[in-house]
């Protein structure tokens, strides 16, 4: 029950942030958006229709289409998101003012939209519209949610070109790209680390120094060279970005000939990271 309350709070908070992205930054700077929100913005520019009301009607129709295809919990959370997003869009309508620099408006519209949608997805819902389609594609085709949304959004933005013009459309593309990257970080984690694979003839010494000087655990894999058939141990260690330089120094000091590969890691959890080390 507590988890459900937390999820609903995330969805409501995400809906508010997304609505602010539209009404505080996007619309005042005559930018567009993707999916149903983009359609509501176009109708606002052309016909003066309220984004909140139009958003509620169009998303309601899409939810009816996806009702039998999505899990009941997702549908329930999506309905909550649509209701609150439409409400917040209506309440905050006319709140923002155009900025002197449209690029700043595009950047912050993208950041807030990405954070808002990310919180909604973290809560287990969708914002409706292209998000429903993206969620279906993810569930049944294993497509990346954010990239699928970006493709759909770009189609809508291309249509907005005839309303807002070429320059504002290009700013909108920048905003969408930023929103997609922020969405990825929110969904997949805000805990970036570096994973390092180390192949060395002195792997035991390297591991010992990492344990001793950095207090980091090291995983050891048994391997052999394809050409030489020589058996050797491969080390795998995950560190903070700030620790990477120190780790490189340790490796270089122990074995200058070591082969090292550094990988970007989006999210890490467990003992020593999000779970405290045992005392």
VOVO-633909 format. One record per atom (N, C-alpha, C): residue number from 1; residue in one letter; chain; atom name; x, y, z. Coordinates in steps of 0.1 Angstrom, whole numbers. Each point is the difference from the previous one (the first is absolute). Example, Ala and Ser with C-alpha at 12.3 -4.5 7.8 and 13.67 -1.06 7.14 Angstrom:
2
  num  residuo  cadena  atomo      X      Y      Z
    1        A       A      N    132    -57     78
    1        A       A     CA     -9     12      0
    1        A       A      C      9     12      0
    2        S       A      N     -4     11     -7
    2        S       A     CA      9     11      0
    2        S       A      C     -8     11      8
This chain:
279
  num  residuo  cadena  atomo      X      Y      Z
    1        X       A      N      8    -12      0
    1        X       A     CA     -8     12      0
    1        X       A      C      9     13      0
    2        X       A      N     10     -1      8
    2        X       A     CA      9     12      1
    2        X       A      C      7      2    -14
    3        X       A      N      4    -11     -6
    3        X       A     CA      7      1    -13
    3        X       A      C    -10      6    -11
    4        X       A      N    -13     -4      1
    4        X       A     CA     -9      6     -9
    4        X       A      C     -2     15      2
    5        X       A      N      0      4     12
    5        X       A     CA     -2     14      3
    5        X       A      C     13      8     -5
    6        X       A      N     12     -6      2
    6        X       A     CA     12      6     -6
    6        X       A      C     -1      2    -15
    7        X       A      N     -5    -11     -6
    7        X       A     CA     -1      0    -15
    7        X       A      C     -9     11     -5
    8        X       A      N    -12      1      7
    8        X       A     CA    -10     10     -4
    8        X       A      C      6     14      2
    9        X       A      N      7      2     11
    9        X       A     CA      6     13      3
    9        X       A      C     10      4    -11
   10        X       A      N      8    -10     -4
   10        X       A     CA      9      2    -11
   10        X       A      C     -7      4    -13
   11        X       A      N    -11     -7     -3
   11        X       A     CA     -7      3    -12
   11        X       A      C     -6     14      1
   12        X       A      N     -6      4     11
   12        X       A     CA     -6     13      1
   12        X       A      C     11     11     -1
   13        X       A      N     11     -2      7
   13        X       A     CA     11     10      0
   13        X       A      C      6      1    -15
   14        X       A      N      1    -12     -6
   14        X       A     CA      5      1    -14
   14        X       A      C    -10      7     -9
   15        X       A      N    -13     -2      2
   15        X       A     CA    -10      7     -8
   15        X       A      C      1     15      2
   16        X       A      N      2      5     12
   16        X       A     CA      2     14      3
   16        X       A      C     12      6     -7
   17        X       A      N     11     -7      1
   17        X       A     CA     13      5     -7
   17        X       A      C     -2      0    -15
   18        X       A      N     -6    -10     -5
   18        X       A     CA     -2      0    -15
   18        X       A      C     -9     11     -4
   19        X       A      N    -11      3      7
   19        X       A     CA     -9     11     -3
   19        X       A      C      7     13      1
   20        X       A      N      9      2      9
   20        X       A     CA      8     12      1
   20        X       A      C     10      2    -12
   21        X       A      N      5    -12     -4
   21        X       A     CA      9      1    -12
   21        X       A      C     -7      5    -12
   22        X       A      N    -13     -4     -1
   22        X       A     CA     -8      5    -12
   22        X       A      C     -5     14      2
   23        X       A      N     -6      3     11
   23        X       A     CA     -6     14      2
   23        X       A      C     10     11      4
   24        X       A      N     11     -4      6
   24        X       A     CA     10     10      5
   24        X       A      C     11      3    -10
   25        X       A      N      3    -11     -8
   25        X       A     CA     11      2    -10
   25        X       A      C     -3     -2    -14
   26        X       A      N     -7    -11     -3
   26        X       A     CA     -3     -4    -14
   26        X       A      C    -10     10     -7
   27        X       A      N    -12      1      5
   27        X       A     CA    -10      9     -7
   27        X       A      C      4     14      0
   28        X       A      N      5      6     11
   28        X       A     CA      4     15     -1
   28        X       A      C     10      3    -10
   29        X       A      N      9    -10     -3
   29        X       A     CA     10      2    -10
   29        X       A      C     -4     -6    -14
   30        X       A      N    -12     -3     -1
   30        X       A     CA     -6     -5    -13
   30        X       A      C      7    -13     -5
   31        X       A      N      3     -9      9
   31        X       A     CA      6    -12     -3
   31        X       A      C    -11    -11     -2
   32        X       A      N      4    -11     -5
   32        X       A     CA    -10    -11     -2
   32        X       A      C      5    -11     10
   33        X       A      N     -7    -11     -1
   33        X       A     CA      3    -12      8
   33        X       A      C     -5    -12     -8
   34        X       A      N      4    -12      5
   34        X       A     CA     -4    -12     -8
   34        X       A      C    -13     -6      6
   35        X       A      N     -4    -10     -7
   35        X       A     CA    -12     -7      4
   35        X       A      C    -13      8      1
   36        X       A      N     -8     -5      9
   36        X       A     CA    -13      7      2
   36        X       A      C      2     14      5
   37        X       A      N     10      2      9
   37        X       A     CA      2     14      5
   37        X       A      C      4      9    -12
   38        X       A      N      7     -5     -9
   38        X       A     CA      4      8    -12
   38        X       A      C    -13      4     -8
   39        X       A      N     -9    -10     -1
   39        X       A     CA    -12      3     -7
   39        X       A      C     -9     11      7
   40        X       A      N      0     -1     13
   40        X       A     CA     -8      9      8
   40        X       A      C      6     14     -1
   41        X       A      N     14      1     -1
   41        X       A     CA      6     13     -2
   41        X       A      C     -3      6    -13
   42        X       A      N      0     -8    -10
   42        X       A     CA     -3      4    -14
   42        X       A      C    -15      6      0
   43        X       A      N     -9     -7      6
   43        X       A     CA    -14      5      0
   43        X       A      C     -1     12      9
   44        X       A      N      9      2     10
   44        X       A     CA      0     12      8
   44        X       A      C      5     12     -9
   45        X       A      N     10     -2     -7
   45        X       A     CA      6     10     -9
   45        X       A      C    -10      4    -11
   46        X       A      N     -7     -9     -6
   46        X       A     CA     -8      2    -11
   46        X       A      C    -14      4      4
   47        X       A      N     -6     -7      9
   47        X       A     CA    -14      1      4
   47        X       A      C     -2      6     14
   48        X       A      N     10      1      8
   48        X       A     CA     -1      6     13
   48        X       A      C     -7    -10     10
   49        X       A      N      0    -13     -3
   49        X       A     CA     -6     -9      9
   49        X       A      C      9     -2     12
   50        X       A      N     -6     -3     12
   50        X       A     CA      7     -2     12
   50        X       A      C      8    -13     -1
   51        X       A      N     13      1      2
   51        X       A     CA      8    -13      0
   51        X       A      C     -4    -10     10
   52        X       A      N     -5      4     12
   52        X       A     CA     -4     -9     10
   52        X       A      C    -12     -9     -4
   53        X       A      N    -10      7     -6
   53        X       A     CA    -12     -7     -4
   53        X       A      C      2     -9    -12
   54        X       A      N      8      6    -10
   54        X       A     CA      3     -8    -12
   54        X       A      C      8    -12      3
   55        X       A      N     10      1     10
   55        X       A     CA      8    -11      4
   55        X       A      C     -8    -11      7
   56        X       A      N    -10      4      8
   56        X       A     CA     -8     -9      7
   56        X       A      C     -8     -9    -10
   57        X       A      N     -6      7    -10
   57        X       A     CA     -9     -7    -10
   57        X       A      C      8     -9     -9
   58        X       A      N     11      4     -6
   58        X       A     CA      8     -8     -9
   58        X       A      C      7    -12      7
   59        X       A      N      5      3     12
   59        X       A     CA      7    -11      8
   59        X       A      C    -10    -10      5
   60        X       A      N    -12      5      3
   60        X       A     CA    -11    -10      4
   60        X       A      C     -3     -9    -11
   61        X       A      N      0      4    -12
   61        X       A     CA     -3     -9    -12
   61        X       A      C     11    -10     -1
   62        X       A      N     12      5      1
   62        X       A     CA     12    -10     -1
   62        X       A      C      0    -10     11
   63        X       A      N     -4      4     12
   63        X       A     CA      0    -10     11
   63        X       A      C    -11    -11     -3
   64        X       A      N    -11      4     -6
   64        X       A     CA    -10     -9     -3
   64        X       A      C      5    -10    -10
   65        X       A      N      9      4    -10
   65        X       A     CA      6     -9    -10
   65        X       A      C      9     -9      7
   66        X       A      N      8      5      9
   66        X       A     CA     10     -9      7
   66        X       A      C     -4     -7     12
   67        X       A      N    -13      1      3
   67        X       A     CA     -5     -5     13
   67        X       A      C      2    -15      1
   68        X       A      N     -3     -8    -11
   68        X       A     CA      1    -14      0
   68        X       A      C     14     -5     -2
   69        X       A      N      9      9     -4
   69        X       A     CA     14     -5     -3
   69        X       A      C     10      3     11
   70        X       A      N     -3      9      9
   70        X       A     CA      8      4     11
   70        X       A      C     -4     -7     13
   71        X       A      N      9     -1      9
   71        X       A     CA     -4     -6     13
   71        X       A      C    -10     10      7
   72        X       A      N     -8     -6      8
   72        X       A     CA    -10      9      7
   72        X       A      C      6     10      9
   73        X       A      N     11     -3      6
   73        X       A     CA      7     10      9
   73        X       A      C      5     11     -8
   74        X       A      N      6     -3    -12
   74        X       A     CA      5     11     -8
   74        X       A      C    -11      9     -5
   75        X       A      N    -11     -6     -4
   75        X       A     CA    -12      7     -5
   75        X       A      C     -5      9     11
   76        X       A      N     -1     -5     12
   76        X       A     CA     -5      8     12
   76        X       A      C      9     12      2
   77        X       A      N     14     -3      0
   77        X       A     CA      9     11      3
   77        X       A      C      0     10    -11
   78        X       A      N     -2     -5    -13
   78        X       A     CA      0      9    -11
   78        X       A      C    -12      9      1
   79        X       A      N    -11     -5      4
   79        X       A     CA    -13      8      1
   79        X       A      C      3     11     11
   80        X       A      N      7     -4     11
   80        X       A     CA      3     10     10
   80        X       A      C      9     11     -6
   81        X       A      N     10     -4     -8
   81        X       A     CA      9      9     -6
   81        X       A      C     -7     10     -9
   82        X       A      N     -9     -6     -9
   82        X       A     CA     -8      8     -9
   82        X       A      C     -8     11      7
   83        X       A      N     -7     -5     11
   83        X       A     CA     -9      9      7
   83        X       A      C      8     12      6
   84        X       A      N     11     -4      7
   84        X       A     CA      8     11      6
   84        X       A      C      8      8     -9
   85        X       A      N      5     -6    -11
   85        X       A     CA      7      8    -10
   85        X       A      C    -10     10     -7
   86        X       A      N    -12     -4     -3
   86        X       A     CA    -10      9     -6
   86        X       A      C     -4     11     10
   87        X       A      N     -1     -4     13
   87        X       A     CA     -4     10     10
   87        X       A      C     11     10      2
   88        X       A      N     13     -5      0
   88        X       A     CA     11     10      2
   88        X       A      C      2      9    -12
   89        X       A      N     -2     -6    -12
   89        X       A     CA      1      8    -12
   89        X       A      C    -11     11      0
   90        X       A      N    -12     -3      5
   90        X       A     CA    -10     10      0
   90        X       A      C      3     10     11
   91        X       A      N      5     -4     11
   91        X       A     CA      2      9     11
   91        X       A      C     12     10     -3
   92        X       A      N     10     -5     -7
   92        X       A     CA     12      8     -2
   92        X       A      C      0      6    -14
   93        X       A      N    -11     -1     -7
   93        X       A     CA     -1      7    -13
   93        X       A      C      2     15      1
   94        X       A      N      9      5     -9
   94        X       A     CA      3     14      0
   94        X       A      C     10      4     11
   95        X       A      N      6     -9      6
   95        X       A     CA      9      3     12
   95        X       A      C     13      6     -5
   96        X       A      N      6     -5    -11
   96        X       A     CA     13      4     -4
   96        X       A      C      1     12     -9
   97        X       A      N     12      5     -1
   97        X       A     CA      2     11     -9
   97        X       A      C     12     -3    -10
   98        X       A      N     -1      5    -12
   98        X       A     CA     11     -3    -10
   98        X       A      C     14      5      5
   99        X       A      N     10     -8     -3
   99        X       A     CA     13      4      4
   99        X       A      C      7      7    -11
  100        X       A      N     10      8      3
  100        X       A     CA      8      7    -10
  100        X       A      C      8    -10     -9
  101        X       A      N      4    -11      6
  101        X       A     CA      7    -10     -7
  101        X       A      C     -8    -13     -1
  102        X       A      N     -5     -2    -12
  102        X       A     CA     -9    -12     -2
  102        X       A      C      7    -13      3
  103        X       A      N     13      0     -2
  103        X       A     CA      8    -12      3
  103        X       A      C     -1     -4     15
  104        X       A      N      0     10      8
  104        X       A     CA     -1     -3     15
  104        X       A      C    -14     -6      3
  105        X       A      N    -10      5     -7
  105        X       A     CA    -13     -5      2
  105        X       A      C     -1    -15     -5
  106        X       A      N      7     -3    -11
  106        X       A     CA      0    -13     -5
  106        X       A      C      7    -10      9
  107        X       A      N     11      5      5
  107        X       A     CA      8     -9      9
  107        X       A      C     -8     -3     13
  108        X       A      N     -5     10      6
  108        X       A     CA     -7     -2     13
  108        X       A      C    -14     -7     -2
  109        X       A      N     -6      2    -12
  109        X       A     CA    -12     -8     -3
  109        X       A      C      3    -15     -1
  110        X       A      N     12     -3     -7
  110        X       A     CA      4    -13     -1
  110        X       A      C      4     -7     13
  111        X       A      N      7      8      9
  111        X       A     CA      4     -6     13
  111        X       A      C    -12     -3      8
  112        X       A      N     -9     10      1
  112        X       A     CA    -12     -3      9
  112        X       A      C     -9    -11     -6
  113        X       A      N     -2      0    -13
  113        X       A     CA     -8    -10     -6
  113        X       A      C      6    -14      2
  114        X       A      N     13     -1     -1
  114        X       A     CA      7    -13      2
  114        X       A      C     -1     -4     15
  115        X       A      N      2      9      9
  115        X       A     CA     -2     -3     14
  115        X       A      C    -14     -5      3
  116        X       A      N    -10      8     -5
  116        X       A     CA    -14     -3      3
  116        X       A      C     -4    -13     -5
  117        X       A      N      3     -3    -13
  117        X       A     CA     -3    -13     -6
  117        X       A      C      8    -12      7
  118        X       A      N     12      3      4
  118        X       A     CA      8    -10      7
  118        X       A      C     -6     -4     13
  119        X       A      N     -5     10      7
  119        X       A     CA     -6     -3     13
  119        X       A      C    -13     -8     -2
  120        X       A      N     -8      3    -10
  120        X       A     CA    -12     -7     -3
  120        X       A      C      3    -15     -3
  121        X       A      N     11     -2     -9
  121        X       A     CA      3    -14     -3
  121        X       A      C      6     -7     12
  122        X       A      N      8      7      8
  122        X       A     CA      5     -6     12
  122        X       A      C    -11     -4     10
  123        X       A      N    -11      7     -1
  123        X       A     CA    -12     -3      8
  123        X       A      C     -8    -12     -6
  124        X       A      N      3     -4    -12
  124        X       A     CA     -7    -11     -6
  124        X       A      C    -11      4     -9
  125        X       A      N     -1     12     -4
  125        X       A     CA    -11      5     -9
  125        X       A      C      6      5    -13
  126        X       A      N     -9      6     -8
  126        X       A     CA      4      7    -12
  126        X       A      C     -7     13      0
  127        X       A      N      4      9     -9
  127        X       A     CA     -7     13     -1
  127        X       A      C    -11     -1    -10
  128        X       A      N     -3    -12     -6
  128        X       A     CA     -9     -1    -10
  128        X       A      C      6      4    -14
  129        X       A      N     -8      1    -10
  129        X       A     CA      5      4    -13
  129        X       A      C     11     -9     -5
  130        X       A      N     11      6     -5
  130        X       A     CA     11     -8     -6
  130        X       A      C      6     -9     11
  131        X       A      N     -2      4     13
  131        X       A     CA      6     -9     10
  131        X       A      C     -8    -13      1
  132        X       A      N    -13      0     -3
  132        X       A     CA     -7    -12      0
  132        X       A      C      5     -9    -11
  133        X       A      N      2      6    -12
  133        X       A     CA      5     -8    -11
  133        X       A      C     14     -5      3
  134        X       A      N      9      9      6
  134        X       A     CA     13     -5      3
  134        X       A      C      0    -11     11
  135        X       A      N     -9      1      9
  135        X       A     CA     -1    -10     10
  135        X       A      C     -4    -14     -6
  136        X       A      N     -9      1     -9
  136        X       A     CA     -5    -12     -7
  136        X       A      C     12     -6     -8
  137        X       A      N      7      8     -7
  137        X       A     CA     12     -4     -8
  137        X       A      C     11     -6      9
  138        X       A      N      1      5     12
  138        X       A     CA     10     -5     10
  138        X       A      C     -5    -13      5
  139        X       A      N    -13     -1      3
  139        X       A     CA     -5    -12      6
  139        X       A      C      0    -12     -9
  140        X       A      N     -4      2    -13
  140        X       A     CA     -2    -11     -9
  140        X       A      C     12     -1    -11
  141        X       A      N      7     11     -2
  141        X       A     CA     11     -1    -10
  141        X       A      C     14      3      6
  142        X       A      N      0      3     13
  142        X       A     CA     12      3      7
  142        X       A      C      8     12     -6
  143        X       A      N     -8      9     -5
  143        X       A     CA      6     13     -5
  143        X       A      C      3      9     11
  144        X       A      N     11      8     -1
  144        X       A     CA      4     10     10
  144        X       A      C    -11     10      1
  145        X       A      N     -5      3     12
  145        X       A     CA    -11      9      2
  145        X       A      C      3     14     -5
  146        X       A      N     11      5      5
  146        X       A     CA      3     14     -4
  146        X       A      C      3      2    -15
  147        X       A      N      6     -9     -6
  147        X       A     CA      3      1    -14
  147        X       A      C    -13     -1     -9
  148        X       A      N     -9     -9      4
  148        X       A     CA    -12     -2     -7
  148        X       A      C     -8     13      2
  149        X       A      N     -1      6     12
  149        X       A     CA     -7     12      2
  149        X       A      C      6     11     -9
  150        X       A      N     14      0     -1
  150        X       A     CA      6     11     -8
  150        X       A      C     -4     -1    -14
  151        X       A      N      0    -12     -6
  151        X       A     CA     -4     -2    -14
  151        X       A      C    -15      5     -2
  152        X       A      N     -9     -4      9
  152        X       A     CA    -13      5     -2
  152        X       A      C     -1     15      2
  153        X       A      N      7      5     10
  153        X       A     CA      0     14      2
  153        X       A      C      5      8    -12
  154        X       A      N     10     -5     -7
  154        X       A     CA      6      7    -11
  154        X       A      C    -10      1    -11
  155        X       A      N     -9    -10     -2
  155        X       A     CA    -10      0    -10
  155        X       A      C    -10     12      3
  156        X       A      N     -3      1     12
  156        X       A     CA    -10     11      4
  156        X       A      C      7     13     -2
  157        X       A      N     13      1      4
  157        X       A     CA      7     13     -1
  157        X       A      C      1      4    -14
  158        X       A      N      2    -10     -9
  158        X       A     CA      1      3    -14
  158        X       A      C    -13      7     -5
  159        X       A      N    -11     -4      5
  159        X       A     CA    -13      6     -4
  159        X       A      C     -1     14      6
  160        X       A      N      6      2     12
  160        X       A     CA      0     13      6
  160        X       A      C      8     11     -8
  161        X       A      N      8     -5     -9
  161        X       A     CA      8      9     -8
  161        X       A      C     -8     10     -7
  162        X       A      N    -12     -4     -5
  162        X       A     CA     -9      8     -8
  162        X       A      C     -7     11      9
  163        X       A      N      1     -2     13
  163        X       A     CA     -7     10      9
  163        X       A      C     10      9      7
  164        X       A      N     12     -5      5
  164        X       A     CA      9      8      7
  164        X       A      C     12      4     -8
  165        X       A      N      2     -5    -12
  165        X       A     CA     11      4     -8
  165        X       A      C     12     -9      2
  166        X       A      N     10      2     -9
  166        X       A     CA     12     -8      0
  166        X       A      C      9      2     12
  167        X       A      N      2     13      4
  167        X       A     CA     10      3     11
  167        X       A      C     -6     -6     13
  168        X       A      N    -12      2      3
  168        X       A     CA     -6     -5     13
  168        X       A      C      0    -16      0
  169        X       A      N     -2     -5    -12
  169        X       A     CA      0    -15     -1
  169        X       A      C     13     -6      3
  170        X       A      N     11      7     -4
  170        X       A     CA     13     -4      3
  170        X       A      C      3      1     15
  171        X       A      N     -4     10      6
  171        X       A     CA      1      1     14
  171        X       A      C     -8    -11      8
  172        X       A      N    -11     -3     -6
  172        X       A     CA     -8    -11      6
  172        X       A      C      7    -13     -1
  173        X       A      N      7     -3    -11
  173        X       A     CA      8    -12     -1
  173        X       A      C     10     -1     11
  174        X       A      N      7     11      2
  174        X       A     CA     10      1     11
  174        X       A      C     -7     -3     13
  175        X       A      N    -11      5      3
  175        X       A     CA     -7     -2     12
  175        X       A      C     -4    -15      2
  176        X       A      N     -5     -6    -11
  176        X       A     CA     -4    -14      0
  176        X       A      C     13     -9      3
  177        X       A      N     11      3     -6
  177        X       A     CA     12     -8      2
  177        X       A      C      4      1     14
  178        X       A      N      0     12      6
  178        X       A     CA      4      2     14
  178        X       A      C     -9     -8      9
  179        X       A      N    -13      1     -3
  179        X       A     CA    -10     -7      8
  179        X       A      C      2    -15     -1
  180        X       A      N      4     -5    -11
  180        X       A     CA      2    -15     -2
  180        X       A      C     12     -4      9
  181        X       A      N     11      8      0
  181        X       A     CA     12     -4      7
  181        X       A      C     -3      0     15
  182        X       A      N     -8     11      5
  182        X       A     CA     -3      1     14
  182        X       A      C     -9    -12      4
  183        X       A      N    -10     -3     -9
  183        X       A     CA     -9    -11      2
  183        X       A      C      8    -13      2
  184        X       A      N     10     -2     -8
  184        X       A     CA      8    -12      1
  184        X       A      C      7     -1     14
  185        X       A      N      5     11      4
  185        X       A     CA      7      0     13
  185        X       A      C    -10     -2     12
  186        X       A      N    -12      6     -1
  186        X       A     CA    -10     -2     11
  186        X       A      C     -4    -14      0
  187        X       A      N     -3     -6    -12
  187        X       A     CA     -5    -14      0
  187        X       A      C     11    -10      4
  188        X       A      N     12      1     -6
  188        X       A     CA     10    -10      2
  188        X       A      C      9      3     12
  189        X       A      N     -1     12      5
  189        X       A     CA      8      3     12
  189        X       A      C      8     12      0
  190        X       A      N      2      6     11
  190        X       A     CA      8     12      2
  190        X       A      C     12     -2      8
  191        X       A      N      5    -12     -2
  191        X       A     CA     11     -5      9
  191        X       A      C     12     -4     -9
  192        X       A      N      6      8     -9
  192        X       A     CA     10     -4     -9
  192        X       A      C     13     -4      7
  193        X       A      N      6    -11     -5
  193        X       A     CA     12     -5      5
  193        X       A      C      9     -4    -13
  194        X       A      N     12     -4      3
  194        X       A     CA      9     -6    -10
  194        X       A      C      3    -14      4
  195        X       A      N     -2     -9    -10
  195        X       A     CA      4    -14      2
  195        X       A      C     13     -2     -8
  196        X       A      N     10     -6      7
  196        X       A     CA     13     -2     -6
  196        X       A      C      3    -15     -1
  197        X       A      N      4     -4    -12
  197        X       A     CA      5    -14     -3
  197        X       A      C     15      1     -1
  198        X       A      N      7     -8      8
  198        X       A     CA     15      0      0
  198        X       A      C      5    -14     -3
  199        X       A      N      9      0    -10
  199        X       A     CA      7    -13     -4
  199        X       A      C     15      3      3
  200        X       A      N      5     -8      9
  200        X       A     CA     14      3      4
  200        X       A      C      7    -13      4
  201        X       A      N     13     -1     -2
  201        X       A     CA      8    -11      5
  201        X       A      C      2      0     15
  202        X       A      N     -3     12      6
  202        X       A     CA      1      2     14
  202        X       A      C    -13      4      6
  203        X       A      N    -10     -7     -4
  203        X       A     CA    -14      3      4
  203        X       A      C     -2     -1     16
  204        X       A      N      7    -10      6
  204        X       A     CA     -2     -2     14
  204        X       A      C      5     13      8
  205        X       A      N     11      5     -5
  205        X       A     CA      6     12      7
  205        X       A      C     -9     12     -3
  206        X       A      N     -5      1    -12
  206        X       A     CA    -10     12     -3
  206        X       A      C    -12     -1      9
  207        X       A      N     -6    -12      1
  207        X       A     CA    -12     -2      9
  207        X       A      C      4      3     14
  208        X       A      N     11     -4      5
  208        X       A     CA      4      3     14
  208        X       A      C      1     15      2
  209        X       A      N      6      7     -9
  209        X       A     CA      2     14      2
  209        X       A      C    -13      8     -1
  210        X       A      N     -9     -5     -8
  210        X       A     CA    -14      6     -1
  210        X       A      C     -7     -2     13
  211        X       A      N      0    -12      5
  211        X       A     CA     -6     -3     13
  211        X       A      C      6      8     11
  212        X       A      N     13      1      0
  212        X       A     CA      7      7     11
  212        X       A      C     -2     15      0
  213        X       A      N      3      6    -12
  213        X       A     CA      1     15     -1
  213        X       A      C    -14      6     -3
  214        X       A      N     -9     -7     -7
  214        X       A     CA    -12      6     -4
  214        X       A      C    -12     -6      8
  215        X       A      N      2    -11      7
  215        X       A     CA    -11     -7      7
  215        X       A      C    -11     -4     -9
  216        X       A      N      3     -4    -12
  216        X       A     CA    -10     -5    -10
  216        X       A      C      2    -15     -3
  217        X       A      N    -11     -6     -1
  217        X       A     CA      1    -15     -3
  217        X       A      C      3     -2    -15
  218        X       A      N      7    -11     -3
  218        X       A     CA      4     -3    -13
  218        X       A      C     -5    -14     -3
  219        X       A      N     -7     -1    -12
  219        X       A     CA     -4    -14     -4
  219        X       A      C     10     -5    -10
  220        X       A      N      3    -13      2
  220        X       A     CA     11     -7     -8
  220        X       A      C     -7    -11     -8
  221        X       A      N      3      1    -14
  221        X       A     CA     -4    -10     -9
  221        X       A      C     11     -7     -5
  222        X       A      N     -1    -13     -2
  222        X       A     CA     10     -9     -6
  222        X       A      C     -2      0    -15
  223        X       A      N     11      3     -7
  223        X       A     CA     -1      1    -15
  223        X       A      C     14     -5     -6
  224        X       A      N      0     -1    -13
  224        X       A     CA     12     -3     -7
  224        X       A      C      1      7    -13
  225        X       A      N     12      3     -5
  225        X       A     CA      1      6    -13
  225        X       A      C     -3     -9    -12
  226        X       A      N     -7      6     -9
  226        X       A     CA     -5     -9    -12
  226        X       A      C     12     -4     -8
  227        X       A      N     10      8     -1
  227        X       A     CA     12     -3     -9
  227        X       A      C     10     -8      8
  228        X       A      N      4      6     12
  228        X       A     CA     11     -7      8
  228        X       A      C     -5    -12      8
  229        X       A      N    -13      0      3
  229        X       A     CA     -6    -10      9
  229        X       A      C      5      1     14
  230        X       A      N      6     11      3
  230        X       A     CA      5      2     13
  230        X       A      C    -11      4     10
  231        X       A      N      0     -7     11
  231        X       A     CA    -10      2     11
  231        X       A      C      3     13      7
  232        X       A      N    -10      8      3
  232        X       A     CA      2     12      8
  232        X       A      C    -13      5      7
  233        X       A      N      2      8     10
  233        X       A     CA    -12      5      7
  233        X       A      C     -4     14     -6
  234        X       A      N    -13      2     -1
  234        X       A     CA     -5     13     -5
  234        X       A      C     -7      6     12
  235        X       A      N      3     13      3
  235        X       A     CA     -6      7     11
  235        X       A      C    -11      9     -5
  236        X       A      N    -10      1      9
  236        X       A     CA    -11      9     -3
  236        X       A      C     -4      8     12
  237        X       A      N      0     13     -1
  237        X       A     CA     -2      8     12
  237        X       A      C     -9     13     -5
  238        X       A      N     -8      4      9
  238        X       A     CA     -9     12     -2
  238        X       A      C      4     10     10
  239        X       A      N      2     13     -5
  239        X       A     CA      4     11      8
  239        X       A      C     -8     12     -3
  240        X       A      N      1     10      9
  240        X       A     CA     -5     13     -3
  240        X       A      C      9      7    -11
  241        X       A      N     -6     10     -6
  241        X       A     CA      8      7    -10
  241        X       A      C     12      6      6
  242        X       A      N     -1      5     12
  242        X       A     CA     11      7      7
  242        X       A      C     11    -10      3
  243        X       A      N     -3    -13      1
  243        X       A     CA     10    -10      4
  243        X       A      C      7     -5    -12
  244        X       A      N     -5      3    -12
  244        X       A     CA      6     -6    -12
  244        X       A      C     15      3     -2
  245        X       A      N      4     13      3
  245        X       A     CA     14      4     -2
  245        X       A      C      9     -8     10
  246        X       A      N     -5     -2     12
  246        X       A     CA      8     -7     10
  246        X       A      C      2    -14     -4
  247        X       A      N    -11     -6     -5
  247        X       A     CA      1    -14     -5
  247        X       A      C     10     -2    -11
  248        X       A      N      0     10     -9
  248        X       A     CA      9     -1    -12
  248        X       A      C     14      1      5
  249        X       A      N      3      8     10
  249        X       A     CA     13      2      6
  249        X       A      C      5    -13      6
  250        X       A      N     -9     -7      8
  250        X       A     CA      3    -13      6
  250        X       A      C      4    -10    -10
  251        X       A      N     -9     -1    -11
  251        X       A     CA      3    -10    -10
  251        X       A      C     13      3     -7
  252        X       A      N      3     13     -4
  252        X       A     CA     12      3     -7
  252        X       A      C     12     -2      9
  253        X       A      N     -1      2     13
  253        X       A     CA     11     -2      9
  253        X       A      C      4    -15      1
  254        X       A      N    -11     -8      1
  254        X       A     CA      3    -15      1
  254        X       A      C      4     -6    -13
  255        X       A      N     -7      3    -11
  255        X       A     CA      3     -6    -13
  255        X       A      C     -3     10    -11
  256        X       A      N     11      5     -5
  256        X       A     CA     -1     10    -11
  256        X       A      C     -6     -6    -13
  257        X       A      N      1    -13     -1
  257        X       A     CA     -4     -7    -12
  257        X       A      C    -15     -5      1
  258        X       A      N     -6      3     11
  258        X       A     CA    -14     -5      2
  258        X       A      C     -9      5    -11
  259        X       A      N    -10     -8     -4
  259        X       A     CA    -10      4    -10
  259        X       A      C    -13      3      8
  260        X       A      N     -4     13     -2
  260        X       A     CA    -11      5      8
  260        X       A      C    -11      6     -9
  261        X       A      N    -12     -4      3
  261        X       A     CA    -12      5     -7
  261        X       A      C     -9      7     10
  262        X       A      N     -4     12     -3
  262        X       A     CA     -9      8      9
  262        X       A      C    -14      1     -6
  263        X       A      N    -10     -5      7
  263        X       A     CA    -14      0     -5
  263        X       A      C     -8     11      8
  264        X       A      N     -9      6     -7
  264        X       A     CA    -10      9      6
  264        X       A      C    -11     -9      6
  265        X       A      N     -3      2     13
  265        X       A     CA    -11     -7      7
  265        X       A      C    -11     10      4
  266        X       A      N    -12     -2     -4
  266        X       A     CA    -11     10      3
  266        X       A      C     -4     -1     14
  267        X       A      N     -2    -12      6
  267        X       A     CA     -5      0     13
  267        X       A      C      6    -12      8
  268        X       A      N      3      2     12
  268        X       A     CA      6    -10      9
  268        X       A      C     -7      0     13
  269        X       A      N     -3    -12      5
  269        X       A     CA     -5     -1     14
  269        X       A      C      5    -12      6
  270        X       A      N      1      0     13
  270        X       A     CA      5    -12      8
  270        X       A      C     10      5     10
  271        X       A      N      6     -9      7
  271        X       A     CA      9      3     11
  271        X       A      C     12      8     -5
  272        X       A      N      2     11      7
  272        X       A     CA     11      9     -4
  272        X       A      C     -5     12     -9
  273        X       A      N    -12     -1     -5
  273        X       A     CA     -5     11     -8
  273        X       A      C    -13      5      7
  274        X       A      N    -11     -5     -4
  274        X       A     CA    -13      5      6
  274        X       A      C     -3     -7     13
  275        X       A      N      7    -12      3
  275        X       A     CA     -1     -7     12
  275        X       A      C     13      2      8
  276        X       A      N     -1      4     12
  276        X       A     CA     13      3      8
  276        X       A      C      8    -13      1
  277        X       A      N     13      2      1
  277        X       A     CA      9    -12      2
  277        X       A      C     -2     -5     14
  278        X       A      N      2    -13      1
  278        X       A     CA     -1     -6     13
  278        X       A      C     12      4      9
  279        X       A      N     -3      3     13
  279        X       A     CA     10      5      8
  279        X       A      C      7    -11      8
